[in-house]
Amino acid sequence: MSDSEENFTQMGVKPIGSVNIIFYTNPEKDALFLQGEIKDKDNQLPNATIIKRLTQSLKGTVVDSGIQQFLQQLKEEKKTDIIHVLTATPAQHGNGKSFVQSDEADLVKTGDIVGTLSAPEAGVDGSNLFGQVIKGTRSEEINFSFDDSVYIKGTTLIAYREGKVIYDDLNHTLTIDAPFKITISEDKMKAHFTYLDLVPLTAELIHKVIEEEHITFGILQDKIDEAVKIHADTKKPIKDFLVAQGIPLKETKQGRIIYSFETTVARTFEEDKKGKIDHRANNSIQSVNEGERIAIIKPPKEGIPGRNIIGITIAPKPPKEAQLKALKNVRSNKENTEFYAEKNGTPIYKRGTISVVDIMQVEGDLNLSTGNIDFDGSISIEGDVGDDYSLKAEGDIFIGGSVGGSKIFAGGSIQIGKGFNARGNGTAECLGNFSAKFLNEAKVLCEKDLIIENEILNSDVKALGKLIMPEGKLMGGTTTVLSGIFVRDIGSPLGITSTLFPGVNFLYSDRKEGFEKQLKTITERTEMINNTIGPILKDKLKLAILPKDKKANVLNLVNELKTLKADRELIQSELENFLDDNKSNRINEVTVFNVLYPGSIVKIGHSQKDFKTESHGPLLITEDIMNSTVKTGPIKMKNSLPKSNK
């Protein structure tokens, strides 16, 4: 045992050979501590026998382990810690007043005696190092706790309600558990009644309990009468009997967009008769024809309010129209509810807009004869993409082979038939899904799902959808995913550090700030136009005498105001959808189907856990908010495998 000198009183110093030995005691003087300081290492150090002789004049028991620690430190250090070497006989203090249960006190009524307080126990005297007596004290404190179901009068404990006396010997707690209770569901839509007594149950008692719980709506009188009858007929307890039920909310069905194509395409691995996968043939780029209807908008349907048993009305969310803006090669009808392709190509949906783009086909590998590609459409490469290339597409990118240390950006999805062997130099960014056979030292950012077949090794991956790799290994690097992580193994037997951040939107701050900046720009431009043409539009005479060219300018500004208004509504809707999606799509969980290895770090919300031992799945990692930590637990395999967003 060691501590700082501030907590001890020095008793003296004794030179022994080449060592000065300083004597300390604690404030109670019932323990001796030594500290050694070497003057000359060349001389002989003291041994255990000498140290014990130094303590012979004091009263107490030698702490052999302390003496051994003291001698060992003398061999290794010039000055030792302050170390405990002798203990006197400490005083034992009384335990205070205990609970003594009355023989008849099992089921009690209000006012019955539950038990009494025992007389406080006397303490046992001890002595200090100098043989002086240390008096054991008598405690007047009550050494158990009790709730408001019990009160004390003198030394008598009296029941404050009817029920069963429950005393917990382990935790020293006393309560009277009522023979009846109301359990209210978390959403306050249902109340269940339990009655354990043999005394005949009455409807009046149930109503009294209901009233005490402030239940004012949805009280089921026929169910209350039924409970009373069942208890009278069977003389058995009534458990979890429904006695009140609210009217559930019927939530609003928000406006939605229905596409004739998949807005995201999941990676599939179909084997041929020989069990091989032709990754080059697994092209997910879609196509539409000129004149084809590619999307329709369905209007919202307003919900119906509900009411809980406390009497509070629960309002549905206000209805919200779905917003979609036609961009390149897409036209809409007058109501802006149907959208049609104006040419053959690939449909692309991103951030509230829809367009149709061309498809660029590259047979074989991307090489120096092809060079970097920046294409206003989708790109399909049959073979491999080596190191130091740049690929940029407004639409999707499909690569049948593998990718080296290159930079890839897609306004849609990215699909790599084999692996992304970036080796610290490759990056990929897409607004749709990203899929590949494996990642090696890659940086990947995607706004939807990340789907990996075999493994992710020492990579930095970020996704606003899910990480889906039920047969894959996640080893090393950093993983930041909004909608949950589903993986076979995390880490490796070698203890590779793998850091996971489930339920985190890596774009939240930048995207929210971007929307707000666009709205600010529109507001400022709208105010400037209104200040310019407002006085003219209000005065018909001024408008009438304007020259022809200035009238045209005014008309252009009026049309611009209409466009700004439409843009504002679209951006505002996108911002609201973004905030809603960020909340509804957040899944603060990690699902491990096989093994979680030591060295894995999971941070969820404000909690973090560094896993030191190996755990076997299937298991679910979630946040334990009450205890500010991360916890693991079993998971049922049914429905645990996620599907990619469609």
C-alpha positions as CSV (number, residue, x, y, z in Angstrom):
1,M,0.0,0.0,0.0
2,S,1.3,3.5,-0.8
3,D,0.1,7.0,-0.6
4,S,1.3,10.6,-0.4
5,E,2.9,12.0,2.7
6,E,0.0,14.5,3.1
7,N,-2.3,11.7,4.6
8,F,0.2,10.6,7.3
9,T,1.9,11.9,10.4
10,Q,5.7,11.4,10.7
11,M,6.8,9.6,13.8
12,G,10.5,9.6,13.4
13,V,13.6,8.6,11.3
14,K,15.8,5.6,12.0
15,P,19.2,5.1,10.1
16,I,19.8,1.4,9.3
17,G,23.1,0.9,7.5
18,S,22.9,2.8,4.2
19,V,19.1,3.5,4.5
20,N,17.2,6.2,6.4
21,I,13.8,4.6,7.4
22,I,11.0,7.1,8.1
23,F,8.1,6.0,10.3
24,Y,4.5,7.2,9.6
25,T,1.1,6.6,11.1
26,N,-2.4,7.5,10.1
27,P,-4.7,9.9,11.9
28,E,-6.3,7.0,13.9
29,K,-2.8,5.7,14.9
30,D,-3.9,2.1,14.2
31,A,-1.5,1.4,11.3
32,L,2.3,1.8,10.8
33,F,3.8,2.9,7.5
34,L,7.5,2.9,6.4
35,Q,9.4,4.8,3.7
36,G,13.0,4.1,2.9
37,E,15.6,6.4,1.3
38,I,19.0,5.1,0.3
39,K,22.1,7.1,1.2
40,D,24.7,4.8,-0.2
41,K,23.9,1.8,-2.5
42,D,27.3,0.3,-2.0
43,N,26.4,-0.7,1.6
44,Q,24.3,-3.6,2.7
45,L,20.5,-3.1,2.7
46,P,18.3,-4.2,5.7
47,N,16.4,-7.5,5.6
48,A,12.9,-8.6,6.8
49,T,14.2,-9.6,10.2
50,I,15.6,-6.2,10.9
51,I,12.4,-4.4,9.7
52,K,10.3,-6.6,12.1
53,R,12.6,-5.7,15.0
54,L,11.9,-2.0,14.4
55,T,8.2,-2.6,15.0
56,Q,8.5,-4.8,18.1
57,S,7.8,-1.9,20.5
58,L,4.4,-1.3,18.8
59,K,1.1,-3.2,19.3
60,G,-0.2,-4.8,16.1
61,T,0.0,-7.5,13.5
62,V,2.9,-7.5,10.9
63,V,1.8,-7.1,7.3
64,D,4.4,-9.5,5.6
65,S,3.4,-8.5,2.1
66,G,4.0,-4.9,2.9
67,I,7.5,-5.6,4.3
68,Q,8.4,-7.6,1.1
69,Q,7.2,-4.8,-1.1
70,F,9.2,-2.3,1.0
71,L,12.4,-4.4,0.6
72,Q,11.8,-5.0,-3.1
73,Q,11.5,-1.2,-3.8
74,L,14.7,-0.5,-1.9
75,K,16.5,-2.8,-4.3
76,E,15.0,-1.0,-7.3
77,E,14.6,2.6,-6.3
78,K,16.5,5.3,-4.4
79,K,13.4,6.1,-2.4
80,T,10.4,3.9,-1.7
81,D,6.7,4.6,-1.5
82,I,5.0,4.9,1.9
83,I,4.1,1.3,2.6
84,H,1.8,-0.3,5.2
85,V,3.8,-2.8,7.4
86,L,1.8,-3.1,10.8
87,T,-1.9,-3.1,11.7
88,A,-3.3,-2.5,15.2
89,T,-6.7,-3.8,16.4
90,P,-9.3,-1.4,14.9
91,A,-12.5,-0.6,16.8
92,Q,-15.7,-2.2,15.5
93,H,-18.7,0.2,15.3
94,G,-22.2,-0.9,16.0
95,N,-24.6,-1.6,13.0
96,G,-27.4,0.7,14.1
97,K,-31.1,-0.2,14.2
98,S,-32.2,-3.2,12.2
99,F,-35.7,-4.3,10.9
100,V,-37.4,-7.0,13.0
101,Q,-40.5,-8.2,11.2
102,S,-43.7,-8.9,13.2
103,D,-44.8,-12.6,13.1
104,E,-48.2,-11.7,11.8
105,A,-46.9,-9.2,9.3
106,D,-47.2,-10.8,5.9
107,L,-50.3,-9.4,4.3
108,V,-51.1,-6.1,6.1
109,K,-53.7,-3.4,5.9
110,T,-53.2,0.3,6.3
111,G,-52.3,1.0,10.0
112,D,-51.1,-2.6,10.8
113,I,-47.8,-3.0,12.5
114,V,-45.2,-4.3,10.1
115,G,-42.3,-4.7,12.5
116,T,-40.1,-2.9,15.0
117,L,-36.6,-1.3,15.1
118,S,-34.0,-3.4,17.0
119,A,-31.9,-1.8,19.8
120,P,-28.7,-0.4,18.3
121,E,-25.8,-2.8,18.6
122,A,-22.9,-1.9,20.8
123,G,-19.5,-1.5,19.2
124,V,-16.3,-3.5,20.1
125,D,-13.3,-1.7,21.5
126,G,-10.0,-1.8,19.7
127,S,-6.5,-0.4,20.4
128,N,-3.9,1.7,18.5
129,L,-0.2,1.1,17.9
130,F,0.6,2.3,21.4
131,G,-1.9,0.0,23.2
132,Q,-4.3,2.8,23.9
133,V,-8.0,1.8,23.8
134,I,-10.1,3.0,20.8
135,K,-13.8,2.9,21.9
136,G,-16.3,1.2,19.6
137,T,-19.3,3.5,19.1
138,R,-23.0,2.7,19.2
139,S,-24.8,3.9,16.1
140,E,-28.3,5.3,16.3
141,E,-28.8,5.2,12.5
142,I,-31.3,2.9,10.8
143,N,-29.4,0.5,8.7
144,F,-32.1,-0.3,6.2
145,S,-34.1,1.8,3.8
146,F,-37.9,2.0,3.2
147,D,-40.3,3.8,0.9
148,D,-43.4,5.8,1.6
149,S,-45.5,2.6,2.0
150,V,-44.1,2.5,5.6
151,Y,-43.7,5.1,8.3
152,I,-42.1,5.0,11.8
153,K,-43.7,5.9,15.0
154,G,-41.2,5.6,17.9
155,T,-39.7,2.2,17.3
156,T,-42.7,0.8,15.5
157,L,-43.0,0.4,11.7
158,I,-46.6,0.9,10.5
159,A,-48.1,0.1,7.1
160,Y,-49.2,3.1,5.1
161,R,-51.1,0.9,2.6
162,E,-52.6,-2.5,2.2
163,G,-50.4,-5.2,0.7
164,K,-47.6,-7.8,1.2
165,V,-44.6,-7.0,3.3
166,I,-41.4,-7.4,1.3
167,Y,-38.0,-7.2,3.0
168,D,-34.9,-7.7,0.9
169,D,-32.1,-9.1,3.1
170,L,-29.5,-8.6,0.5
171,N,-30.1,-4.9,-0.2
172,H,-31.7,-4.1,3.2
173,T,-34.9,-2.5,1.7
174,L,-38.4,-2.6,3.0
175,T,-41.6,-2.0,1.1
176,I,-45.3,-3.0,1.1
177,D,-46.2,-4.4,-2.3
178,A,-49.9,-3.7,-2.9
179,P,-51.9,-6.8,-3.9
180,F,-53.2,-4.8,-6.9
181,K,-51.6,-2.6,-9.5
182,I,-52.3,-0.9,-12.8
183,T,-49.7,-1.3,-15.6
184,I,-49.9,1.4,-18.2
185,S,-48.3,0.8,-21.6
186,E,-45.4,3.0,-22.7
187,D,-47.6,4.8,-25.3
188,K,-50.3,5.3,-22.7
189,M,-52.8,3.5,-24.9
190,K,-53.6,0.6,-22.6
191,A,-54.0,-0.1,-18.9
192,H,-53.9,-3.6,-17.4
193,F,-55.1,-4.5,-13.9
194,T,-53.6,-7.2,-11.6
195,Y,-55.1,-8.3,-8.3
196,L,-53.4,-11.0,-6.1
197,D,-55.5,-10.9,-2.9
198,L,-58.1,-13.5,-1.9
199,V,-60.4,-10.7,-0.5
200,P,-63.3,-10.3,-2.9
201,L,-62.5,-7.8,-5.7
202,T,-64.9,-4.9,-6.3
203,A,-65.4,-2.5,-9.2
204,E,-65.0,0.3,-6.8
205,L,-61.5,-0.7,-6.0
206,I,-60.5,-0.9,-9.7
207,H,-62.0,2.5,-10.3
208,K,-60.1,3.9,-7.3
209,V,-56.8,2.6,-8.7
210,I,-57.6,3.9,-12.2
211,E,-58.4,7.3,-10.7
212,E,-55.1,7.3,-8.8
213,E,-53.2,6.7,-12.1
214,H,-55.1,9.7,-13.7
215,I,-56.7,7.5,-16.3
216,T,-59.7,9.5,-17.7
217,F,-60.4,8.1,-21.1
218,G,-61.3,4.7,-22.6
219,I,-62.3,3.1,-19.3
220,L,-63.8,-0.3,-20.2
221,Q,-66.7,-0.9,-17.7
222,D,-67.6,-4.2,-19.2
223,K,-64.1,-5.5,-18.7
224,I,-64.0,-4.2,-15.1
225,D,-67.3,-6.1,-14.4
226,E,-65.8,-9.2,-16.1
227,A,-62.7,-9.1,-13.9
228,V,-64.8,-8.8,-10.7
229,K,-67.0,-11.8,-11.8
230,I,-64.0,-14.0,-12.7
231,H,-62.3,-13.3,-9.3
232,A,-65.6,-14.1,-7.5
233,D,-66.1,-17.4,-9.4
234,T,-62.5,-18.7,-9.4
235,K,-61.1,-17.2,-6.2
236,K,-57.8,-16.9,-8.2
237,P,-55.6,-13.9,-8.9
238,I,-56.5,-11.6,-11.8
239,K,-53.3,-10.8,-13.8
240,D,-52.8,-8.2,-16.6
241,F,-56.5,-7.7,-17.3
242,L,-57.3,-4.9,-19.8
243,V,-59.4,-2.2,-18.1
244,A,-58.8,0.9,-20.3
245,Q,-57.9,1.4,-23.9
246,G,-57.3,4.6,-25.9
247,I,-58.0,5.3,-29.6
248,P,-54.9,4.7,-31.6
249,L,-53.6,7.4,-34.0
250,K,-54.0,6.7,-37.7
251,E,-50.8,8.3,-39.0
252,T,-50.8,10.5,-42.1
253,K,-49.7,8.8,-45.4
254,Q,-47.3,11.4,-46.8
255,G,-47.0,12.1,-50.5
256,R,-44.7,9.7,-52.2
257,I,-43.0,9.1,-55.5
258,I,-43.4,5.8,-57.4
259,Y,-40.7,5.1,-59.9
260,S,-40.8,2.6,-62.8
261,F,-37.2,1.8,-62.1
262,E,-35.1,1.0,-59.0
263,T,-33.7,4.2,-57.5
264,T,-31.0,2.0,-56.0
265,V,-29.9,-1.4,-57.1
266,A,-28.6,-4.1,-54.7
267,R,-25.6,-6.1,-55.6
268,T,-26.3,-9.7,-56.6
269,F,-24.0,-12.7,-56.9
270,E,-25.6,-15.3,-59.2
271,E,-23.5,-18.4,-59.9
272,D,-23.4,-20.4,-63.2
273,K,-23.7,-24.1,-63.4
274,K,-20.0,-24.5,-62.4
275,G,-20.5,-22.3,-59.3
276,K,-18.7,-19.3,-60.7
277,I,-19.8,-15.7,-60.7
278,D,-19.5,-13.6,-63.9
279,H,-18.9,-10.2,-62.3
280,R,-18.6,-8.5,-65.7
281,A,-22.1,-9.7,-66.6
282,N,-23.6,-8.4,-63.4
283,N,-24.3,-4.9,-64.7
284,S,-26.8,-3.0,-62.7
285,I,-27.2,0.1,-65.0
286,Q,-30.8,0.5,-66.0
287,S,-32.4,1.9,-69.1
288,V,-35.6,3.6,-70.1
289,N,-37.1,4.4,-73.5
290,E,-38.2,7.7,-75.0
291,G,-41.8,8.5,-74.0
292,E,-41.8,6.0,-71.1
293,R,-43.4,7.2,-67.9
294,I,-40.7,6.9,-65.3
295,A,-42.3,8.4,-62.2
296,I,-45.6,9.5,-60.7
297,I,-46.3,11.4,-57.5
298,K,-49.1,10.2,-55.2
299,P,-50.8,12.8,-53.0
300,P,-50.7,12.6,-49.2
301,K,-53.6,11.2,-47.2
302,E,-54.2,13.0,-43.9
303,G,-54.3,10.9,-40.8
304,I,-56.9,10.6,-38.0
305,P,-56.1,11.9,-34.5
306,G,-56.0,9.4,-31.6
307,R,-56.5,9.8,-27.8
308,N,-54.6,8.0,-25.0
309,I,-56.1,6.8,-21.7
310,I,-54.7,9.9,-19.9
311,G,-57.1,11.9,-22.2
312,I,-54.4,13.6,-24.3
313,T,-55.2,13.9,-28.0
314,I,-52.4,12.7,-30.3
315,A,-52.3,14.6,-33.6
316,P,-51.1,13.0,-36.8
317,K,-48.2,14.6,-38.7
318,P,-49.4,17.3,-41.1
319,P,-49.7,16.1,-44.7
320,K,-46.7,16.9,-47.0
321,E,-46.6,16.8,-50.7
322,A,-43.8,14.8,-52.3
323,Q,-41.5,17.0,-54.4
324,L,-39.7,16.0,-57.6
325,K,-38.0,18.2,-60.1
326,A,-37.6,17.2,-63.8
327,L,-34.1,17.9,-65.1
328,K,-32.2,16.8,-68.2
329,N,-34.3,14.8,-70.8
330,V,-37.3,14.5,-68.5
331,R,-40.7,16.3,-68.9
332,S,-43.7,16.4,-66.5
333,N,-47.4,17.0,-67.0
334,K,-49.0,20.3,-66.1
335,E,-49.8,19.1,-62.6
336,N,-46.2,18.0,-62.1
337,T,-47.4,14.6,-61.0
338,E,-46.2,12.4,-63.9
339,F,-42.7,12.3,-65.4
340,Y,-41.7,11.0,-68.9
341,A,-38.3,10.2,-70.5
342,E,-37.6,12.4,-73.5
343,K,-34.9,10.1,-74.9
344,N,-33.5,6.6,-74.4
345,G,-30.9,6.3,-71.6
346,T,-30.3,5.7,-67.9
347,P,-32.8,7.2,-65.4
348,I,-31.0,8.9,-62.5
349,Y,-32.7,10.0,-59.2
350,K,-30.7,12.1,-56.8
351,R,-31.6,14.6,-54.1
352,G,-35.2,15.3,-55.3
353,T,-34.5,15.5,-59.0
354,I,-34.9,13.0,-61.9
355,S,-33.1,13.0,-65.2
356,V,-32.2,10.6,-68.1
357,V,-28.6,10.4,-69.2
358,D,-26.6,8.5,-71.9
359,I,-24.6,5.4,-71.4
360,M,-20.9,5.2,-72.3
361,Q,-19.7,1.7,-73.0
362,V,-15.9,0.8,-72.6
363,E,-15.0,-2.7,-73.9
364,G,-12.1,-4.3,-72.0
365,D,-9.9,-2.4,-69.5
366,L,-9.6,1.3,-69.0
367,N,-6.1,2.1,-70.3
368,L,-4.0,5.0,-71.6
369,S,-5.8,5.0,-74.9
370,T,-9.0,5.7,-73.1
371,G,-7.6,7.9,-70.4
372,N,-9.6,9.6,-67.7
373,I,-13.4,9.9,-68.2
374,D,-15.7,12.7,-67.2
375,F,-19.1,11.8,-68.7
376,D,-22.5,13.5,-68.6
377,G,-24.2,10.1,-68.2
378,S,-23.6,6.6,-67.0
379,I,-20.4,4.6,-67.6
380,S,-20.0,0.9,-68.1
381,I,-16.5,-0.6,-68.2
382,E,-16.2,-4.3,-69.1
383,G,-12.7,-4.9,-67.6
384,D,-10.4,-3.4,-65.0
385,V,-9.5,0.2,-63.9
386,G,-5.8,0.4,-62.9
387,D,-4.0,3.0,-60.8
388,D,-4.1,6.8,-61.2
389,Y,-7.2,7.1,-63.3
390,S,-10.1,9.5,-62.7
391,L,-13.7,8.4,-63.5
392,K,-16.6,10.9,-63.1
393,A,-20.2,10.2,-64.2
394,E,-23.4,12.1,-63.7
395,G,-25.2,8.7,-63.6
396,D,-24.1,5.2,-62.5
397,I,-20.7,3.6,-62.9
398,F,-20.4,-0.1,-63.5
399,I,-16.9,-1.8,-63.6
400,G,-16.9,-5.5,-64.4
401,G,-13.4,-6.1,-63.2
402,S,-11.2,-4.6,-60.4
403,V,-10.1,-1.1,-59.5
404,G,-6.7,0.1,-58.3
405,G,-5.6,3.4,-56.8
406,S,-8.0,5.6,-58.8
407,K,-10.6,8.2,-58.0
408,I,-14.2,7.5,-58.9
409,F,-17.3,9.7,-58.6
410,A,-20.9,8.9,-59.6
411,G,-24.1,10.9,-59.3
412,G,-25.8,7.5,-59.1
413,S,-24.5,4.1,-57.9
414,I,-21.0,2.5,-58.2
415,Q,-20.8,-1.2,-58.8
416,I,-17.3,-2.9,-58.9
417,G,-17.5,-6.6,-60.1
418,K,-14.3,-7.6,-58.3
419,G,-12.4,-5.6,-55.6
420,F,-11.3,-2.0,-54.9
421,N,-7.5,-2.5,-54.2
422,A,-6.8,1.2,-53.4
423,R,-3.7,0.6,-51.3
424,G,-4.2,4.1,-49.7
425,N,-4.5,6.0,-53.0
426,G,-8.0,5.2,-54.2
427,T,-11.3,7.0,-53.4
428,A,-14.9,6.4,-54.4
429,E,-17.9,8.7,-53.9
430,C,-21.4,8.2,-55.0
431,L,-24.9,9.5,-54.4
432,G,-26.4,6.0,-54.6
433,N,-25.3,2.5,-53.6
434,F,-21.7,1.3,-53.6
435,S,-20.9,-2.4,-54.0
436,A,-17.7,-4.4,-54.5
437,K,-16.2,-7.8,-53.7
438,F,-13.6,-6.3,-51.3
439,L,-12.0,-3.0,-50.2
440,N,-8.3,-2.7,-49.4
441,E,-7.1,0.6,-47.9
442,A,-9.8,2.5,-49.7
443,K,-11.8,5.7,-48.9
444,V,-15.5,5.3,-49.8
445,L,-18.4,7.7,-49.3
446,C,-21.9,6.8,-50.5
447,E,-25.2,8.3,-49.7
448,K,-27.1,5.0,-49.7
449,D,-26.1,1.4,-49.0
450,L,-22.5,0.0,-48.9
451,I,-22.6,-3.7,-49.9
452,I,-19.4,-5.8,-49.7
453,E,-19.1,-9.5,-50.5
454,N,-15.8,-10.6,-48.8
455,E,-13.9,-8.1,-46.7
456,I,-13.1,-4.5,-45.8
457,L,-9.4,-4.1,-44.8
458,N,-8.0,-0.9,-43.2
459,S,-10.4,1.4,-45.1
460,D,-12.3,4.6,-44.3
461,V,-16.0,4.0,-45.3
462,K,-19.0,6.2,-44.8
463,A,-22.6,5.6,-45.8
464,L,-26.0,7.2,-45.2
465,G,-27.6,3.8,-45.7
466,K,-26.6,0.4,-44.3
467,L,-23.3,-1.5,-44.4
468,I,-24.3,-5.0,-45.6
469,M,-21.8,-7.8,-45.5
470,P,-23.3,-10.9,-43.8
471,E,-20.6,-13.1,-45.2
472,G,-17.8,-10.5,-44.9
473,K,-15.0,-9.5,-42.5
474,L,-14.5,-5.9,-41.4
475,M,-10.9,-5.5,-40.3
476,G,-9.3,-2.2,-39.3
477,G,-10.0,1.3,-40.4
478,T,-13.0,3.5,-39.5
479,T,-16.7,2.8,-40.4
480,T,-19.3,5.5,-40.2
481,V,-22.8,4.4,-41.2
482,L,-26.3,6.0,-40.5
483,S,-28.6,3.0,-40.9
484,G,-26.9,0.2,-39.1
485,I,-23.9,-2.2,-39.6
486,F,-24.6,-5.8,-40.5
487,V,-21.4,-7.9,-40.7
488,R,-20.1,-11.5,-40.2
489,D,-16.9,-10.7,-38.4
490,I,-15.3,-7.5,-36.9
491,G,-11.6,-7.4,-36.3
492,S,-9.2,-10.3,-36.4
493,P,-7.3,-12.7,-34.0
494,L,-4.3,-10.3,-34.4
495,G,-6.2,-7.6,-32.6
496,I,-6.5,-5.1,-35.5
497,T,-8.2,-1.9,-34.3
498,S,-11.5,-1.5,-36.0
499,T,-13.5,1.6,-35.1
500,L,-17.3,1.7,-35.8
501,F,-19.7,4.7,-35.6
502,P,-23.3,3.4,-36.3
503,G,-26.2,5.9,-36.5
504,V,-24.0,8.8,-37.6
505,N,-24.8,11.0,-40.6
506,F,-21.4,12.1,-41.9
507,L,-23.0,14.8,-44.2
508,Y,-25.4,16.2,-41.7
509,S,-23.7,19.5,-40.9
510,D,-22.6,20.3,-44.4
511,R,-25.8,19.3,-46.1
512,K,-28.0,21.2,-43.6
513,E,-25.8,24.3,-44.0
514,G,-26.0,24.0,-47.8
515,F,-29.8,23.9,-47.8
516,E,-30.0,26.9,-45.5
517,K,-27.5,28.8,-47.6
518,Q,-29.6,28.2,-50.8
519,L,-32.7,29.4,-49.0
520,K,-30.9,32.5,-47.8
521,T,-29.7,33.3,-51.4
522,I,-33.3,32.9,-52.7
523,T,-34.7,35.1,-49.9
524,E,-32.1,37.9,-50.6
525,R,-32.8,37.7,-54.4
526,T,-36.6,37.8,-53.8
527,E,-36.3,40.8,-51.5
528,M,-34.2,42.7,-54.1
529,I,-36.6,42.0,-56.9
530,N,-39.6,43.0,-54.8
531,N,-37.9,46.3,-53.8
532,T,-37.2,47.0,-57.5
533,I,-40.5,46.2,-59.1
534,G,-42.9,46.4,-56.1
535,P,-43.5,50.2,-56.4
536,I,-44.0,49.9,-60.1
537,L,-46.5,47.1,-59.9
538,K,-48.5,49.0,-57.2
539,D,-48.8,52.1,-59.4
540,K,-50.6,51.2,-62.7
541,L,-49.8,54.6,-64.1
542,K,-46.0,54.1,-63.7
543,L,-46.4,50.7,-65.3
544,A,-48.3,52.1,-68.2
545,I,-45.8,54.8,-69.1
546,L,-42.7,52.5,-68.9
547,P,-40.8,52.1,-72.2
548,K,-41.2,48.7,-74.0
549,D,-37.8,47.4,-73.0
550,K,-38.3,48.2,-69.3
551,K,-41.7,46.6,-69.3
552,A,-40.0,43.5,-70.7
553,N,-37.5,43.7,-67.8
554,V,-40.3,43.9,-65.3
555,L,-42.0,40.9,-66.8
556,N,-38.7,38.9,-66.7
557,L,-38.3,39.8,-63.0
558,V,-42.0,38.7,-62.3
559,N,-41.3,35.4,-64.0
560,E,-38.0,35.1,-62.0
561,L,-40.1,35.6,-58.8
562,K,-42.3,32.6,-59.8
563,T,-39.2,30.5,-60.4
564,L,-37.7,31.6,-57.1
565,K,-40.9,30.7,-55.3
566,A,-40.9,27.2,-56.8
567,D,-37.2,26.7,-56.0
568,R,-37.8,27.8,-52.4
569,E,-40.7,25.3,-52.0
570,L,-38.5,22.5,-53.5
571,I,-35.4,23.3,-51.3
572,Q,-37.6,23.7,-48.2
573,S,-39.2,20.3,-48.9
574,E,-35.8,18.7,-49.5
575,L,-34.5,20.2,-46.2
576,E,-37.5,18.9,-44.3
577,N,-37.2,15.4,-46.0
578,F,-33.5,15.4,-45.2
579,L,-34.1,16.2,-41.5
580,D,-36.9,13.6,-41.3
581,D,-34.7,11.0,-43.1
582,N,-31.8,11.6,-40.8
583,K,-34.1,10.9,-37.8
584,S,-36.1,8.0,-39.2
585,N,-33.1,6.3,-40.9
586,R,-30.8,6.4,-37.9
587,I,-30.1,2.9,-36.6
588,N,-27.6,3.0,-33.7
589,E,-26.8,-0.7,-33.9
590,V,-24.2,-3.2,-35.0
591,T,-25.2,-6.8,-35.9
592,V,-22.4,-9.4,-35.8
593,F,-23.3,-12.8,-37.2
594,N,-20.1,-14.7,-36.2
595,V,-17.2,-13.2,-34.2
596,L,-16.3,-9.9,-32.6
597,Y,-12.6,-9.8,-31.9
598,P,-10.6,-7.9,-29.3
599,G,-9.4,-4.5,-30.5
600,S,-12.9,-3.5,-31.8
601,I,-14.1,-0.1,-30.8
602,V,-17.8,0.9,-31.1
603,K,-19.1,4.4,-30.4
604,I,-22.8,4.9,-30.2
605,G,-24.2,8.4,-29.3
606,H,-22.2,9.6,-26.3
607,S,-21.1,6.1,-25.3
608,Q,-18.1,4.1,-26.3
609,K,-16.7,0.6,-25.6
610,D,-13.3,-0.9,-26.4
611,F,-13.9,-4.7,-26.6
612,K,-11.1,-6.6,-24.8
613,T,-12.4,-10.1,-25.2
614,E,-13.6,-12.3,-28.1
615,S,-17.4,-12.5,-28.4
616,H,-19.4,-15.0,-30.6
617,G,-22.6,-14.1,-32.3
618,P,-25.1,-13.7,-33.5
619,L,-25.2,-10.7,-31.3
620,L,-26.5,-7.1,-31.3
621,I,-24.4,-4.1,-30.1
622,T,-26.5,-1.2,-28.9
623,E,-26.3,1.8,-26.6
624,D,-27.2,1.4,-22.9
625,I,-28.3,5.0,-22.4
626,M,-29.2,4.6,-18.7
627,N,-25.6,3.5,-17.9
628,S,-23.8,5.6,-20.5
629,T,-22.2,2.6,-22.1
630,V,-22.3,0.2,-25.1
631,K,-23.9,-3.2,-24.5
632,T,-24.1,-6.5,-26.4
633,G,-26.9,-9.0,-26.4
634,P,-28.2,-12.0,-28.4
635,I,-30.2,-11.4,-31.6
636,K,-32.8,-13.6,-33.3
637,M,-31.6,-14.5,-36.8
638,K,-35.0,-14.3,-38.3
639,N,-35.4,-10.9,-40.1
640,S,-31.9,-9.9,-39.0
641,L,-30.5,-9.9,-42.5
642,P,-31.2,-6.4,-44.0
643,K,-32.3,-5.6,-47.5
644,S,-30.8,-2.9,-49.6
645,N,-32.8,0.3,-50.0
646,K,-35.0,0.3,-53.1
